[in-house]
Amino acid sequence: MNLKNELENKLTKKEFSELKTSFDILGSKEKAVAIIEIPDELKKKEKMIAKTLMKVHKNVKSVLKKESPRTGVYRLRKYKLLAGDKDVEIIHKENGCRFILNPKKTYFSVREGNERLIIAEKVKKGEKILVMFAGIAPYSVVIAKKKNGDKI
């Protein structure tokens, strides 16, 4: 079961062609938040799409719709809750680290997880690293974990 298959018979062919099929899931098996984009053409079906996503991904307890680009000093985005729990604070596990975050309150990109690991593995002892636009500082945490193990 996947989102496209579940929505195929719930949307017209035109609507289905407008559907964005990529989305981010932040969190864990216990509680996750999905972040999706909904084109204006599907605005009337956004709640149904969100509920279908939650049906397909049982760990997703909330679905947020991107309402704006990232802006401001903290690179935050406006979101609209389409379905699920209003409490969107989650624990995201990645590269042996746990991050407690609320996507409405801080910058975090799940798509950079592999890049964070690659960078952490290239850091040499004694190097100083500047991470611009760090958000919740996942690069720093992953680097510290890789270089210091369980000492952090």
C-alpha positions in Angstrom: 0.0 0.0 0.0 1.4 3.4 -1.0 -0.1 6.9 -1.2 -0.3 7.0 -5.0 -2.2 3.7 -5.1 -4.6 4.8 -2.3 -5.4 8.1 -4.0 -5.7 6.8 -7.6 -9.4 6.1 -7.3 -10.2 9.1 -5.1 -8.9 11.7 -7.5 -9.8 12.5 -11.1 -7.1 11.9 -13.7 -6.4 15.6 -13.8 -6.2 15.9 -10.0 -4.0 12.9 -9.9 -1.6 14.4 -12.4 -1.3 17.5 -10.1 -0.5 15.4 -7.0 2.9 15.9 -5.5 4.1 12.4 -4.5 7.2 13.4 -2.5 6.9 14.3 1.2 9.0 14.3 4.3 8.4 12.2 7.4 10.1 13.3 10.6 10.0 11.3 13.8 10.0 7.7 14.8 7.9 4.5 14.6 5.9 5.7 17.6 5.2 9.2 16.4 5.9 11.0 13.2 4.9 14.2 11.4 4.5 14.3 7.6 5.2 17.5 5.7 3.5 17.8 2.3 2.9 20.2 -0.5 -0.6 20.5 -1.9 -1.1 22.4 -5.2 -3.9 24.9 -5.3 -5.8 22.6 -7.7 -6.1 20.1 -4.9 -7.0 22.5 -2.1 -10.5 21.0 -1.8 -9.0 17.5 -1.3 -6.1 18.4 1.0 -7.7 16.9 4.2 -8.6 13.7 2.4 -5.0 13.4 1.0 -3.6 14.0 4.5 -5.9 11.4 6.1 -5.0 8.9 3.4 -1.3 9.6 4.0 -1.9 8.8 7.7 -3.7 5.6 6.7 -0.7 4.5 4.6 1.9 5.5 7.2 0.5 4.4 10.6 3.3 6.1 12.5 2.3 9.5 11.1 0.2 11.3 13.8 0.1 14.7 12.1 0.2 16.0 8.6 1.4 19.6 7.9 1.0 21.4 4.7 3.7 23.8 3.6 2.2 27.3 3.5 5.2 29.4 2.7 8.9 29.2 1.7 11.5 29.3 4.5 12.0 32.9 5.6 13.6 35.0 8.3 16.7 34.6 10.4 15.7 31.1 11.6 14.6 29.9 8.1 11.2 28.9 9.4 8.2 28.0 7.2 4.5 28.5 7.9 2.5 25.3 8.1 -1.2 24.4 8.2 -2.3 21.3 10.2 -4.4 19.2 7.7 -5.0 16.1 9.9 -4.0 14.6 13.2 -2.6 15.8 16.5 -1.9 19.5 17.1 1.2 18.5 19.1 3.8 18.1 16.4 6.9 17.9 18.6 8.6 14.6 17.8 11.8 12.7 18.4 13.7 12.1 15.2 16.3 9.4 15.2 19.2 9.6 12.8 22.8 8.4 12.6 22.7 7.2 16.2 21.4 10.5 17.5 18.0 11.7 18.7 16.6 15.1 18.1 13.6 16.5 19.8 12.0 19.1 17.5 8.9 20.9 16.4 9.0 21.6 12.7 6.8 24.7 13.2 9.4 26.2 15.6 12.8 25.2 14.2 14.6 24.5 10.9 15.3 20.8 10.2 15.6 18.9 7.0 15.3 15.2 7.1 16.7 15.1 3.5 20.2 16.1 4.7 20.6 13.1 7.0 23.0 11.2 4.7 25.0 14.4 4.0 25.4 15.0 7.8 26.9 11.5 8.1 29.3 12.0 5.2 30.5 15.3 6.5 30.9 13.9 10.1 33.1 11.1 8.7 35.4 13.5 7.0 36.0 15.7 10.0 39.5 15.4 11.4 40.6 15.7 15.0 41.2 19.3 16.0 39.3 20.8 13.0 36.9 23.6 13.7 33.6 23.4 12.0 31.3 26.3 11.3 27.7 25.3 10.5 25.8 28.2 9.1 22.0 28.1 9.5 22.3 25.2 11.9 18.7 25.0 13.1 18.8 22.4 15.9 22.5 21.8 15.2 22.2 18.3 13.7 25.6 18.5 11.9 27.3 19.4 15.2 25.5 16.6 17.1 26.3 14.0 14.4 29.9 15.1 14.2 30.3 15.0 18.0 28.7 11.5 18.1 31.0 10.2 15.4 34.1 11.6 16.9 33.4 11.1 20.6 31.1 8.1 20.6 29.1 7.7 23.7 31.1 10.4 25.6 28.6 13.1 24.6 
